[in-house]
Amino acid sequence: MNLDFSAEENAFRAEVRAFIEGNYPAELRAKEAAGEPLAKADYLAWHKVLARKGWIAPSWPRELGGTDWTPTQKYIWSEELARADAQRILPFGVAMLAPVLYTFGTEEQKQRFLPGIYYGDVWWCQGYSEPGAGSDLASLKTRAERIKGDDGAEYYLVNGQKTWTTLAQFADWGFFLVRTDPDAKPQAGISFLLIDMKTPGITVRPIITLEGGHEVNDVFLDNVKVPVENRIFHENQGWTCAKALLAHERSGIAGVARSKQALGKLREIARTERSDSGGSLLGDAFFRRKVAELEIDLTALEFTELRTLADESSGKGPGPETSILKIKGTEIQQRLQELVLEAVGVYGAPFLRDLGHNAQIGPDYAAGVAGQMFNGRKTSIYGGSNEIQRNIIAKMVLGL
């Protein structure tokens, strides 16, 4: 694999870097620097800037607004976003639902929903997991019964509960897996529905995570009427859409570029912090070994991601190899968070930095690291737990 960038690719990197530096929303940057909670408009501010530039959906087909970038350009793009510590673009619409829509949706559905996704006019959430159906998603119980309304139109009447629904408190619409044939085999009786979150019968209840954030929710559906034309693909064949969507989700979870950036920050902290012997923490052989092992694993993962990007550029969609990216990517993220917390020591303790009198204990880089570590425990579970990913690799890659 040739690791040298061409002159054209280096010019592209310079263009990307200059654009981010000149156009990243100043108010958003200020809020992020101050650690303030972000509102809905804040999450969408950077999205809308990129949409106006035409860079919001690099992986979409060119005719639908994609950039037609090469795998190397996509790689450079992700590196520069991480380098600038730019706000992550919410994946639910652009990276997860959109590929399902332009692959399985009708022309009417594409025209109706894709523009709102592209320009950030519609916020989407994902209704997959349930209290009794997470890793074993095919066992979901949310029921959709097909009925005819008083107006003569056909609807699905949806009843059930979804959980861990990320940022559903802001969502305008959601994409949901529902059971439309309770008598069929689990995967064969599921349909994929698009549901307006303002529909009567939908209740969103917050779940407060370990670090105190409101990121995820329970969503209750009580006799929610959904027009049949909001179903993507065929009735009872929504599992096909679900698998395609999860493959795209797992590719994005790996987060190689941001892990590389985080590794650099870890090194800076370890050069500053003192070890028990009095030298820098990075000079401690045991800690240095942990960092080196992490860097080796991250480099191997980076090459795997580049091979996946190359396959996608040749027309292949993401396949079971994305499970490898998901497993190793999330494990590396968690190891990084643990090492950062180990490096800052007692200064990483929650609630230690603000004593209520504008007092601050410890260096700035210790702020929030415990919360990040707590929150990061979920990455090896969402998108299909890592145990499930190992089963997929054994069956689909190794043929066991």
C-alpha positions as CSV (number, residue, x, y, z in Angstrom):
1,M,0.0,0.0,0.0
2,N,1.5,3.3,-1.1
3,L,1.4,5.7,1.9
4,D,2.7,8.8,0.1
5,F,0.1,11.4,-0.9
6,S,0.3,12.9,-4.3
7,A,0.6,16.6,-5.0
8,E,-3.1,16.8,-5.8
9,E,-4.0,15.0,-2.6
10,N,-1.9,17.4,-0.5
11,A,-3.6,20.3,-2.3
12,F,-6.9,18.8,-1.4
13,R,-5.8,18.5,2.3
14,A,-4.8,22.2,2.3
15,E,-8.2,23.2,0.8
16,V,-10.1,21.2,3.4
17,R,-8.0,22.5,6.3
18,A,-8.5,26.1,5.1
19,F,-12.2,25.6,4.7
20,I,-12.7,24.2,8.2
21,E,-10.6,26.9,9.8
22,G,-12.5,29.7,7.9
23,N,-16.0,28.3,8.2
24,Y,-16.4,26.4,11.5
25,P,-19.1,28.2,13.5
26,A,-17.5,30.4,16.1
27,E,-20.4,30.2,18.5
28,L,-20.3,26.4,18.4
29,R,-16.6,26.4,19.0
30,A,-17.0,28.7,22.0
31,K,-19.7,26.4,23.5
32,E,-17.6,23.4,23.0
33,A,-14.6,25.0,24.6
34,A,-16.6,26.0,27.6
35,G,-18.2,22.6,28.0
36,E,-21.7,24.0,27.6
37,P,-24.6,21.6,26.6
38,L,-25.5,21.9,22.9
39,A,-28.9,22.8,21.7
40,K,-30.5,21.4,18.6
41,A,-29.4,24.4,16.5
42,D,-25.8,23.9,17.7
43,Y,-25.8,20.3,16.5
44,L,-27.0,21.4,13.1
45,A,-24.9,24.5,12.6
46,W,-21.8,22.7,11.1
47,H,-24.1,20.4,9.2
48,K,-25.7,23.3,7.4
49,V,-22.3,24.9,6.6
50,L,-21.1,21.7,5.0
51,A,-24.4,21.2,3.1
52,R,-24.1,24.7,1.5
53,K,-20.5,23.8,0.5
54,G,-21.7,20.4,-1.0
55,W,-19.5,18.4,1.4
56,I,-22.1,17.0,3.8
57,A,-22.5,13.5,2.1
58,P,-19.2,12.4,0.6
59,S,-20.4,8.8,0.2
60,W,-23.7,9.5,-1.5
61,P,-24.0,9.0,-5.2
62,R,-22.9,12.0,-7.2
63,E,-26.3,12.6,-8.7
64,L,-27.9,12.8,-5.2
65,G,-25.3,15.3,-3.9
66,G,-22.3,13.2,-3.1
67,T,-18.8,14.6,-3.6
68,D,-17.4,11.8,-5.8
69,W,-14.2,11.8,-3.7
70,T,-11.7,9.1,-3.9
71,P,-11.1,6.8,-0.9
72,T,-7.9,8.8,-0.2
73,Q,-9.8,12.1,-0.2
74,K,-12.4,10.7,2.2
75,Y,-9.6,9.5,4.4
76,I,-8.0,13.0,4.3
77,W,-11.4,14.6,5.0
78,S,-11.9,12.5,8.2
79,E,-8.4,13.2,9.3
80,E,-8.8,17.0,9.0
81,L,-12.2,17.0,10.8
82,A,-10.5,15.1,13.7
83,R,-7.5,17.4,13.6
84,A,-9.8,20.4,13.9
85,D,-11.8,18.7,16.7
86,A,-14.9,19.5,14.6
87,Q,-18.4,18.6,15.8
88,R,-19.3,15.1,14.5
89,I,-22.1,15.2,11.9
90,L,-25.1,13.2,13.3
91,P,-25.0,9.9,11.4
92,F,-28.7,9.0,11.6
93,G,-29.9,10.8,8.5
94,V,-26.8,11.3,6.3
95,A,-24.9,8.1,7.0
96,M,-27.5,5.6,8.1
97,L,-31.0,6.3,6.7
98,A,-30.0,7.9,3.4
99,P,-28.2,4.8,2.0
100,V,-31.3,2.7,2.8
101,L,-33.5,5.3,1.1
102,Y,-31.5,5.6,-2.1
103,T,-31.0,1.8,-2.3
104,F,-34.4,0.5,-1.3
105,G,-36.8,3.5,-1.5
106,T,-39.1,4.5,-4.3
107,E,-38.5,7.6,-6.3
108,E,-41.2,9.4,-4.4
109,Q,-39.6,8.5,-1.1
110,K,-36.2,9.7,-2.3
111,Q,-37.6,13.0,-3.5
112,R,-39.6,13.5,-0.3
113,F,-36.9,12.6,2.3
114,L,-33.4,13.0,0.9
115,P,-33.4,16.8,0.6
116,G,-34.4,17.3,4.2
117,I,-31.6,14.9,5.3
118,Y,-29.0,16.6,3.1
119,Y,-29.7,20.2,4.2
120,G,-30.3,19.3,7.9
121,D,-33.9,20.4,7.8
122,V,-35.1,17.2,9.3
123,W,-33.5,15.6,12.4
124,W,-33.8,11.7,12.4
125,C,-33.6,9.2,15.3
126,Q,-33.2,5.4,15.2
127,G,-35.9,3.1,16.7
128,Y,-34.2,-0.3,16.7
129,S,-33.4,-1.5,20.3
130,E,-36.1,-2.5,22.7
131,P,-36.0,-3.4,26.4
132,G,-35.9,-7.1,25.5
133,A,-34.3,-6.8,22.0
134,G,-30.9,-5.2,21.7
135,S,-28.1,-7.6,20.6
136,D,-30.8,-10.0,19.5
137,L,-32.6,-7.4,17.5
138,A,-34.7,-9.9,15.5
139,S,-36.6,-10.7,18.7
140,L,-38.2,-7.2,18.7
141,K,-41.8,-6.9,19.9
142,T,-43.0,-3.5,18.7
143,R,-46.1,-4.4,16.6
144,A,-47.5,-2.8,13.5
145,E,-51.0,-3.9,12.4
146,R,-52.2,-2.9,9.0
147,I,-55.6,-1.2,9.0
148,K,-57.9,1.0,6.8
149,G,-58.7,4.4,8.2
150,D,-62.0,6.2,8.1
151,D,-60.7,8.2,5.1
152,G,-60.1,4.9,3.1
153,A,-56.3,5.2,3.3
154,E,-54.2,2.3,4.7
155,Y,-52.2,2.7,7.8
156,Y,-50.0,0.8,10.2
157,L,-51.2,1.0,13.8
158,V,-47.9,0.8,15.8
159,N,-47.6,-0.2,19.5
160,G,-44.5,-0.9,21.5
161,Q,-41.4,0.6,23.1
162,K,-37.9,1.5,21.8
163,T,-35.0,2.3,24.1
164,W,-31.5,3.9,23.9
165,T,-32.9,6.2,21.2
166,T,-30.2,8.7,20.8
167,L,-31.2,12.4,20.9
168,A,-34.9,11.5,20.2
169,Q,-35.8,14.6,22.3
170,F,-34.7,16.7,19.3
171,A,-36.0,14.4,16.5
172,D,-38.5,15.4,13.8
173,W,-38.7,11.9,12.3
174,G,-37.5,8.4,13.2
175,F,-36.9,5.2,11.3
176,F,-38.3,2.2,13.1
177,L,-38.2,-1.6,12.9
178,V,-41.6,-3.1,13.7
179,R,-43.1,-6.5,13.6
180,T,-45.8,-6.8,10.9
181,D,-46.1,-10.6,10.9
182,P,-46.0,-12.2,14.4
183,D,-46.3,-15.7,13.0
184,A,-43.3,-15.6,10.6
185,K,-39.7,-16.5,11.6
186,P,-38.2,-13.5,13.5
187,Q,-36.2,-11.9,10.6
188,A,-39.0,-12.6,8.1
189,G,-41.8,-10.7,9.8
190,I,-40.2,-7.2,10.3
191,S,-40.9,-4.0,8.3
192,F,-39.0,-0.7,8.1
193,L,-41.2,2.4,8.8
194,L,-40.5,6.1,8.8
195,I,-42.5,7.8,11.5
196,D,-43.2,11.5,12.2
197,M,-42.2,12.0,15.8
198,K,-45.0,14.5,16.2
199,T,-47.7,11.8,15.5
200,P,-50.2,11.5,18.4
201,G,-49.3,8.5,20.6
202,I,-45.5,9.0,20.7
203,T,-44.0,9.7,24.1
204,V,-40.2,10.4,24.6
205,R,-38.8,9.9,28.1
206,P,-35.2,10.7,29.0
207,I,-32.6,8.2,30.2
208,I,-29.8,10.0,32.1
209,T,-26.5,8.3,31.5
210,L,-23.7,7.7,34.0
211,E,-22.0,11.0,33.5
212,G,-25.3,12.9,34.0
213,G,-26.1,13.6,30.3
214,H,-29.4,13.4,28.5
215,E,-28.3,11.7,25.3
216,V,-30.6,8.7,25.1
217,N,-34.3,8.1,25.6
218,D,-37.1,5.6,25.9
219,V,-39.7,6.0,23.1
220,F,-43.3,4.7,23.7
221,L,-45.7,4.2,20.8
222,D,-49.4,3.9,21.7
223,N,-51.7,3.4,18.7
224,V,-49.5,5.5,16.4
225,K,-50.9,5.7,12.9
226,V,-48.3,5.5,10.1
227,P,-49.3,5.8,6.4
228,V,-48.4,2.6,4.5
229,E,-46.4,4.8,2.0
230,N,-44.0,5.5,4.8
231,R,-42.8,1.9,4.6
232,I,-39.4,1.4,3.0
233,F,-39.0,-1.7,0.8
234,H,-41.5,-4.6,1.0
235,E,-43.7,-5.5,3.9
236,N,-42.0,-8.1,6.2
237,Q,-38.7,-7.6,4.4
238,G,-37.4,-4.8,6.5
239,W,-34.6,-6.9,7.9
240,T,-32.8,-6.5,4.6
241,C,-32.9,-2.7,5.1
242,A,-31.8,-3.1,8.8
243,K,-28.7,-5.1,7.9
244,A,-27.7,-2.6,5.2
245,L,-28.1,0.3,7.7
246,L,-26.2,-1.5,10.4
247,A,-23.3,-2.1,8.1
248,H,-23.0,1.7,7.4
249,E,-23.4,2.5,11.1
250,R,-20.6,0.1,12.1
251,S,-18.2,1.6,9.5
252,G,-18.6,5.0,11.2
253,I,-18.3,3.7,14.7
254,A,-14.7,2.8,14.2
255,G,-13.6,6.4,14.5
256,V,-10.0,5.9,13.4
257,A,-9.1,9.5,12.7
258,R,-10.5,10.8,16.0
259,S,-8.7,8.0,17.9
260,K,-5.4,9.1,16.2
261,Q,-6.1,12.6,17.4
262,A,-6.9,11.4,20.9
263,L,-3.7,9.4,21.0
264,G,-1.7,12.5,20.3
265,K,-3.5,14.3,23.2
266,L,-2.7,11.3,25.4
267,R,1.0,11.6,24.6
268,E,0.9,15.3,25.4
269,I,-0.7,14.7,28.8
270,A,1.7,11.8,29.6
271,R,4.7,14.1,28.8
272,T,3.3,16.7,31.3
273,E,2.1,14.4,34.1
274,R,4.7,13.0,36.6
275,S,5.2,9.3,37.3
276,D,5.9,7.9,40.8
277,S,9.6,8.1,40.1
278,G,9.4,11.8,39.4
279,G,10.0,11.7,35.6
280,S,7.3,12.2,33.0
281,L,4.6,9.6,32.8
282,L,5.6,8.8,29.2
283,G,9.1,8.0,30.5
284,D,7.6,5.2,32.7
285,A,8.2,1.9,30.9
286,F,4.9,0.3,31.9
287,F,2.8,3.2,30.8
288,R,4.8,3.7,27.6
289,R,4.3,0.1,26.7
290,K,0.5,0.5,27.0
291,V,0.6,3.6,24.7
292,A,2.8,1.7,22.1
293,E,0.6,-1.3,22.1
294,L,-2.4,1.0,21.5
295,E,-0.7,2.8,18.6
296,I,0.2,-0.5,16.9
297,D,-3.4,-1.7,17.1
298,L,-4.7,1.7,15.9
299,T,-2.3,1.6,12.9
300,A,-3.5,-1.9,11.9
301,L,-7.1,-0.7,12.2
302,E,-6.4,2.3,10.0
303,F,-5.1,0.0,7.2
304,T,-8.2,-2.2,7.5
305,E,-10.4,0.9,7.2
306,L,-8.5,2.1,4.1
307,R,-9.0,-1.3,2.5
308,T,-12.8,-1.0,3.2
309,L,-12.8,2.5,1.7
310,A,-11.1,1.1,-1.4
311,D,-13.7,-1.6,-1.8
312,E,-16.5,0.9,-1.5
313,S,-15.0,3.0,-4.2
314,S,-15.1,0.0,-6.6
315,G,-18.9,-0.2,-6.1
316,K,-19.0,-2.7,-3.2
317,G,-21.2,-1.7,-0.2
318,P,-19.9,-2.2,3.3
319,G,-19.9,-5.9,4.2
320,P,-19.3,-8.1,7.2
321,E,-15.7,-6.8,7.4
322,T,-17.2,-3.7,9.1
323,S,-17.7,-5.9,12.1
324,I,-13.9,-6.0,12.5
325,L,-13.8,-2.2,12.3
326,K,-16.6,-1.9,14.9
327,I,-14.9,-4.3,17.4
328,K,-11.4,-3.0,17.2
329,G,-12.4,0.6,16.8
330,T,-14.6,0.6,20.0
331,E,-12.0,-1.4,22.0
332,I,-9.3,1.2,21.1
333,Q,-11.6,4.1,22.0
334,Q,-12.2,2.6,25.4
335,R,-8.6,1.8,26.0
336,L,-7.7,5.4,25.1
337,Q,-10.3,6.8,27.6
338,E,-9.0,4.5,30.3
339,L,-5.4,5.6,29.7
340,V,-6.2,9.3,29.7
341,L,-8.0,8.8,33.1
342,E,-5.0,6.9,34.4
343,A,-2.7,9.6,33.2
344,V,-4.6,12.5,34.9
345,G,-5.0,10.5,38.1
346,V,-7.1,12.1,40.9
347,Y,-7.7,15.2,38.8
348,G,-10.0,13.2,36.6
349,A,-12.4,12.5,39.5
350,P,-16.0,13.7,38.7
351,F,-17.2,16.9,40.4
352,L,-13.6,17.7,41.7
353,R,-13.0,20.6,39.4
354,D,-15.9,22.9,40.3
355,L,-16.4,23.5,44.0
356,G,-19.1,26.1,43.6
357,H,-16.8,29.1,44.2
358,N,-15.2,29.4,40.8
359,A,-12.5,27.2,42.2
360,Q,-10.6,24.8,39.9
361,I,-8.4,21.9,40.9
362,G,-6.1,20.4,38.4
363,P,-5.1,21.1,34.8
364,D,-7.6,21.9,32.1
365,Y,-7.0,18.8,30.2
366,A,-8.4,16.7,33.1
367,A,-11.8,18.3,32.7
368,G,-14.5,15.8,31.8
369,V,-12.2,12.7,31.3
370,A,-14.1,10.6,33.8
371,G,-17.4,11.4,32.1
372,Q,-16.0,10.6,28.7
373,M,-14.8,7.2,30.1
374,F,-18.2,6.5,31.6
375,N,-20.0,7.4,28.4
376,G,-17.6,5.4,26.3
377,R,-18.6,2.1,27.9
378,K,-21.6,2.0,25.5
379,T,-19.6,2.1,22.3
380,S,-18.9,-1.7,22.4
381,I,-22.7,-2.3,22.7
382,Y,-24.5,0.0,20.3
383,G,-24.6,-0.8,16.6
384,G,-24.7,-4.5,17.6
385,S,-22.7,-5.6,20.6
386,N,-19.1,-6.7,20.0
387,E,-20.1,-10.3,21.0
388,I,-22.6,-10.3,18.1
389,Q,-20.0,-8.8,15.8
390,R,-17.7,-11.8,16.5
391,N,-20.5,-14.2,15.6
392,I,-20.9,-12.3,12.3
393,I,-17.2,-12.6,11.5
394,A,-17.2,-16.3,12.4
395,K,-20.1,-17.0,10.0
396,M,-19.7,-14.5,7.2
397,V,-15.9,-14.0,7.0
398,L,-14.4,-17.2,8.4
399,G,-17.3,-19.5,7.2
400,L,-17.5,-21.3,10.5
